[in-house]
Amino acid sequence: MTVALLGVGADSTNASPTPPLYPDGRFEYIPIPESQGPEGTVETRTYDSSPLRYRDAPMADYLDAIVPDPNEGTQFTGAQLADWPLHHDPNFEALTYGETTSRGSYTKILRTLEPGDLVAFYTGLRSDAAYRHRYIIGYFTVAELIDFQRVERDGRELSFSDFPAPEQDALMHEHCENAHAKRFEATGEIAANDGLVIVEGTEPGGLLDEAFRISQHGGGGHHYLTDELQETFSPEPGGNPDRNAHLGGIKTAHVLDIAPAAFRQLVG
């Protein structure tokens, strides 16, 4: 059994300020903005219609600005921010998560997962401490993996583009709560070269009640797994062998050598 640790959620590259961590350990999960905008998804949830978990206010009241496409760098504020759709991924209510090969290190790990494995998610949160840190905010158990470059049909593996349009529609409808399926419904497209992987989950899973800190600060805006968790999680080697597992800057994906049950017991 495997635990995949993946970085998600709004952060300094696509929104400001960073989502809050409260003194009692509770936190707000704020999804990233939909990069393709209102025309690129059928998602109806916006920052104005999505409430914070622990404040009587919408996400739009907390955020000052969003940057849907960090490569482009355009900021949106005010009414445009409020009306902007979420890229609700992972969706902890439906227990579904998708990723494209634009983040190749992520899809490489996702493709190795099997039913019963665990997908865990971490993000950056803002507290009153001197440094921001990375925290695990939720997880779910893998029920099914769909690799759109290798869809099984009648004993064969076909790419999503090989299917006629009605079968494409039917397949995406099976995963209609996933943010990437909502993109497809609006645009008729997924990712370049069918490079999309969707993980459908089951319980045990969901958002944590309290965030679980996993990072120590490495200077220069970089975060690394704590010494204790480096030993406990035993992540697959990668990057600088003289440093603990890198958690960003840009959030890095990791495979952890810990049983899912032991992981769940540790993080709560």
C-alpha positions as a Python dict, from the first residue, in 0.01 Angstrom:
ca = {
    (1, 'M'): (0, 0, 0),
    (2, 'T'): (115, 352, -86),
    (3, 'V'): (52, 704, 41),
    (4, 'A'): (87, 981, -218),
    (5, 'L'): (146, 1329, -73),
    (6, 'L'): (40, 1606, -310),
    (7, 'G'): (37, 1985, -283),
    (8, 'V'): (-292, 2165, -353),
    (9, 'G'): (-500, 2472, -275),
    (10, 'A'): (-475, 2847, -308),
    (11, 'D'): (-136, 2990, -222),
    (12, 'S'): (84, 3290, -294),
    (13, 'T'): (113, 3202, -665),
    (14, 'N'): (-259, 3227, -734),
    (15, 'A'): (-430, 3409, -446),
    (16, 'S'): (-368, 3646, -161),
    (17, 'P'): (-360, 3634, 128),
    (18, 'T'): (-265, 3273, 204),
    (19, 'P'): (-556, 3081, 362),
    (20, 'P'): (-567, 3109, 740),
    (21, 'L'): (-466, 2872, 1016),
    (22, 'Y'): (-650, 2957, 1336),
    (23, 'P'): (-489, 2938, 1683),
    (24, 'D'): (-684, 2620, 1771),
    (25, 'G'): (-551, 2436, 1464),
    (26, 'R'): (-861, 2472, 1250),
    (27, 'F'): (-808, 2608, 899),
    (28, 'E'): (-975, 2718, 579),
    (29, 'Y'): (-940, 2518, 258),
    (30, 'I'): (-964, 2761, -32),
    (31, 'P'): (-946, 2601, -379),
    (32, 'I'): (-746, 2765, -657),
    (33, 'P'): (-923, 2982, -915),
    (34, 'E'): (-1032, 2811, -1237),
    (35, 'S'): (-755, 2901, -1480),
    (36, 'Q'): (-988, 2896, -1780),
    (37, 'G'): (-1234, 3138, -1623),
    (38, 'P'): (-1614, 3138, -1620),
    (39, 'E'): (-1631, 3016, -1981),
    (40, 'G'): (-1400, 2723, -1912),
    (41, 'T'): (-1609, 2526, -1664),
    (42, 'V'): (-1965, 2444, -1563),
    (43, 'E'): (-1865, 2482, -1197),
    (44, 'T'): (-2128, 2697, -1028),
    (45, 'R'): (-1938, 2759, -705),
    (46, 'T'): (-1764, 3094, -693),
    (47, 'Y'): (-1560, 3267, -426),
    (48, 'D'): (-1869, 3467, -333),
    (49, 'S'): (-2104, 3168, -312),
    (50, 'S'): (-1859, 2944, -122),
    (51, 'P'): (-1858, 2996, 255),
    (52, 'L'): (-1556, 2977, 479),
    (53, 'R'): (-1577, 2687, 722),
    (54, 'Y'): (-1512, 2882, 1041),
    (55, 'R'): (-1613, 3240, 962),
    (56, 'D'): (-1958, 3368, 880),
    (57, 'A'): (-1842, 3502, 545),
    (58, 'P'): (-1773, 3385, 189),
    (59, 'M'): (-1423, 3312, 62),
    (60, 'A'): (-1442, 3633, -142),
    (61, 'D'): (-1452, 3838, 179),
    (62, 'Y'): (-1122, 3688, 291),
    (63, 'L'): (-931, 3714, -37),
    (64, 'D'): (-786, 4038, -172),
    (65, 'A'): (-685, 3910, -517),
    (66, 'I'): (-665, 3599, -733),
    (67, 'V'): (-429, 3512, -1021),
    (68, 'P'): (-604, 3240, -1224),
    (69, 'D'): (-309, 3190, -1460),
    (70, 'P'): (23, 3248, -1278),
    (71, 'N'): (207, 3231, -1612),
    (72, 'E'): (6, 3527, -1735),
    (73, 'G'): (5, 3705, -1401),
    (74, 'T'): (-322, 3899, -1433),
    (75, 'Q'): (-483, 3977, -1098),
    (76, 'F'): (-855, 3997, -1038),
    (77, 'T'): (-1015, 4175, -745),
    (78, 'G'): (-1356, 4296, -633),
    (79, 'A'): (-1659, 4177, -829),
    (80, 'Q'): (-1447, 3979, -1076),
    (81, 'L'): (-1287, 3787, -790),
    (82, 'A'): (-1624, 3729, -623),
    (83, 'D'): (-1780, 3587, -939),
    (84, 'W'): (-1481, 3375, -1040),
    (85, 'P'): (-1542, 2996, -1040),
    (86, 'L'): (-1341, 2764, -820),
    (87, 'H'): (-1123, 2487, -954),
    (88, 'H'): (-1253, 2266, -672),
    (89, 'D'): (-978, 2007, -689),
    (90, 'P'): (-951, 1805, -474),
    (91, 'N'): (-1321, 1795, -406),
    (92, 'F'): (-1332, 1666, -50),
    (93, 'E'): (-1710, 1635, -54),
    (94, 'A'): (-1719, 1400, -352),
    (95, 'L'): (-1370, 1256, -283),
    (96, 'T'): (-1234, 1312, -632),
    (97, 'Y'): (-909, 1461, -761),
    (98, 'G'): (-765, 1514, -1106),
    (99, 'E'): (-432, 1618, -1249),
    (100, 'T'): (-290, 1674, -1597),
    (101, 'T'): (49, 1595, -1739),
    (102, 'S'): (134, 1965, -1718),
    (103, 'R'): (238, 1852, -1370),
    (104, 'G'): (418, 1542, -1482),
    (105, 'S'): (566, 1451, -1144),
    (106, 'Y'): (212, 1439, -1005),
    (107, 'T'): (55, 1225, -1277),
    (108, 'K'): (355, 991, -1267),
    (109, 'I'): (279, 917, -902),
    (110, 'L'): (-97, 901, -953),
    (111, 'R'): (-59, 637, -1223),
    (112, 'T'): (108, 403, -972),
    (113, 'L'): (-185, 408, -728),
    (114, 'E'): (-412, 113, -666),
    (115, 'P'): (-740, 72, -477),
    (116, 'G'): (-674, 93, -104),
    (117, 'D'): (-382, 335, -142),
    (118, 'L'): (-413, 680, 10),
    (119, 'V'): (-395, 1023, -152),
    (120, 'A'): (-303, 1293, 102),
    (121, 'F'): (-306, 1665, 36),
    (122, 'Y'): (-97, 1944, 182),
    (123, 'T'): (-104, 2319, 142),
    (124, 'G'): (42, 2640, 277),
    (125, 'L'): (-146, 2813, 559),
    (126, 'R'): (-102, 3150, 726),
    (127, 'S'): (-85, 3187, 1104),
    (128, 'D'): (58, 3448, 1340),
    (129, 'A'): (395, 3269, 1345),
    (130, 'A'): (704, 3426, 1191),
    (131, 'Y'): (705, 3175, 906),
    (132, 'R'): (429, 3015, 704),
    (133, 'H'): (434, 2637, 693),
    (134, 'R'): (299, 2341, 499),
    (135, 'Y'): (15, 2139, 650),
    (136, 'I'): (-171, 1822, 561),
    (137, 'I'): (-536, 1921, 532),
    (138, 'G'): (-707, 1602, 416),
    (139, 'Y'): (-687, 1269, 238),
    (140, 'F'): (-898, 995, 86),
    (141, 'T'): (-869, 629, 4),
    (142, 'V'): (-827, 536, -363),
    (143, 'A'): (-1128, 356, -509),
    (144, 'E'): (-1057, 392, -881),
    (145, 'L'): (-792, 540, -1110),
    (146, 'I'): (-874, 662, -1461),
    (147, 'D'): (-581, 736, -1692),
    (148, 'F'): (-728, 902, -2001),
    (149, 'Q'): (-434, 794, -2213),
    (150, 'R'): (-504, 430, -2127),
    (151, 'V'): (-878, 371, -2089),
    (152, 'E'): (-965, 1, -2076),
    (153, 'R'): (-1239, -112, -2316),
    (154, 'D'): (-1306, -472, -2419),
    (155, 'G'): (-962, -589, -2317),
    (156, 'R'): (-785, -304, -2496),
    (157, 'E'): (-629, 21, -2381),
    (158, 'L'): (-750, 321, -2578),
    (159, 'S'): (-683, 691, -2550),
    (160, 'F'): (-975, 917, -2467),
    (161, 'S'): (-957, 1077, -2813),
    (162, 'D'): (-1011, 737, -2973),
    (163, 'F'): (-1369, 726, -2846),
    (164, 'P'): (-1661, 877, -3036),
    (165, 'A'): (-1810, 1190, -2882),
    (166, 'P'): (-2109, 1017, -2715),
    (167, 'E'): (-1876, 774, -2535),
    (168, 'Q'): (-1648, 1060, -2431),
    (169, 'D'): (-1948, 1239, -2285),
    (170, 'A'): (-2063, 927, -2104),
    (171, 'L'): (-1719, 861, -1957),
    (172, 'M'): (-1681, 1215, -1829),
    (173, 'H'): (-2032, 1207, -1686),
    (174, 'E'): (-1922, 917, -1466),
    (175, 'H'): (-1685, 1164, -1300),
    (176, 'C'): (-1909, 1471, -1314),
    (177, 'E'): (-1807, 1601, -970),
    (178, 'N'): (-1443, 1627, -1075),
    (179, 'A'): (-1314, 1973, -1168),
    (180, 'H'): (-1162, 1846, -1493),
    (181, 'A'): (-1488, 1684, -1600),
    (182, 'K'): (-1653, 2022, -1541),
    (183, 'R'): (-1395, 2178, -1772),
    (184, 'F'): (-1471, 1917, -2037),
    (185, 'E'): (-1846, 1980, -2015),
    (186, 'A'): (-1786, 2349, -2088),
    (187, 'T'): (-1514, 2321, -2352),
    (188, 'G'): (-1525, 1968, -2496),
    (189, 'E'): (-1153, 1935, -2419),
    (190, 'I'): (-943, 1777, -2147),
    (191, 'A'): (-564, 1809, -2166),
    (192, 'A'): (-299, 1797, -2438),
    (193, 'N'): (-251, 1443, -2568),
    (194, 'D'): (-528, 1320, -2333),
    (195, 'G'): (-290, 1374, -2042),
    (196, 'L'): (-544, 1361, -1761),
    (197, 'V'): (-558, 1130, -1459),
    (198, 'I'): (-859, 1124, -1225),
    (199, 'V'): (-859, 952, -888),
    (200, 'E'): (-1199, 867, -742),
    (201, 'G'): (-1198, 809, -372),
    (202, 'T'): (-1385, 647, -89),
    (203, 'E'): (-1381, 666, 288),
    (204, 'P'): (-1184, 685, 504),
    (205, 'G'): (-1133, 1034, 368),
    (206, 'G'): (-1222, 1400, 384),
    (207, 'L'): (-1096, 1730, 517),
    (208, 'L'): (-925, 1721, 855),
    (209, 'D'): (-1073, 1915, 1145),
    (210, 'E'): (-728, 2047, 1232),
    (211, 'A'): (-430, 2100, 1005),
    (212, 'F'): (-128, 1875, 1058),
    (213, 'R'): (201, 2060, 1021),
    (214, 'I'): (468, 1881, 820),
    (215, 'S'): (730, 2146, 734),
    (216, 'Q'): (1028, 2320, 876),
    (217, 'H'): (1150, 2639, 715),
    (218, 'G'): (1455, 2616, 493),
    (219, 'G'): (1508, 2983, 418),
    (220, 'G'): (1448, 3171, 96),
    (221, 'G'): (1080, 3077, 83),
    (222, 'H'): (1149, 2703, 77),
    (223, 'H'): (996, 2439, 302),
    (224, 'Y'): (1118, 2090, 388),
    (225, 'L'): (971, 1794, 572),
    (226, 'T'): (1052, 1801, 942),
    (227, 'D'): (1328, 1571, 1068),
    (228, 'E'): (1081, 1360, 1263),
    (229, 'L'): (846, 1314, 969),
    (230, 'Q'): (1133, 1250, 729),
    (231, 'E'): (1202, 938, 932),
    (232, 'T'): (836, 846, 989),
    (233, 'F'): (719, 899, 629),
    (234, 'S'): (1040, 777, 465),
    (235, 'P'): (963, 949, 132),
    (236, 'E'): (1110, 805, -184),
    (237, 'P'): (1446, 970, -253),
    (238, 'G'): (1434, 1271, -479),
    (239, 'G'): (1600, 1608, -521),
    (240, 'N'): (1894, 1686, -296),
    (241, 'P'): (1988, 1370, -100),
    (242, 'D'): (2138, 1587, 175),
    (243, 'R'): (1806, 1760, 248),
    (244, 'N'): (1472, 1643, 376),
    (245, 'A'): (1191, 1609, 121),
    (246, 'H'): (1120, 1943, -46),
    (247, 'L'): (771, 2088, 2),
    (248, 'G'): (814, 2412, -197),
    (249, 'G'): (835, 2696, -315),
    (250, 'I'): (637, 2516, -581),
    (251, 'K'): (474, 2224, -402),
    (252, 'T'): (642, 1891, -471),
    (253, 'A'): (472, 1548, -493),
    (254, 'H'): (604, 1258, -286),
    (255, 'V'): (548, 887, -230),
    (256, 'L'): (560, 796, 139),
    (257, 'D'): (666, 460, 280),
    (258, 'I'): (403, 442, 552),
    (259, 'A'): (94, 223, 571),
    (260, 'P'): (-231, 411, 508),
    (261, 'A'): (-371, 306, 846),
    (262, 'A'): (-63, 434, 1027),
    (263, 'F'): (-76, 759, 830),
    (264, 'R'): (-442, 814, 917),
    (265, 'Q'): (-376, 750, 1284),
    (266, 'L'): (-88, 997, 1285),
    (267, 'V'): (-255, 1292, 1112),
    (268, 'G'): (-600, 1249, 1270),
}
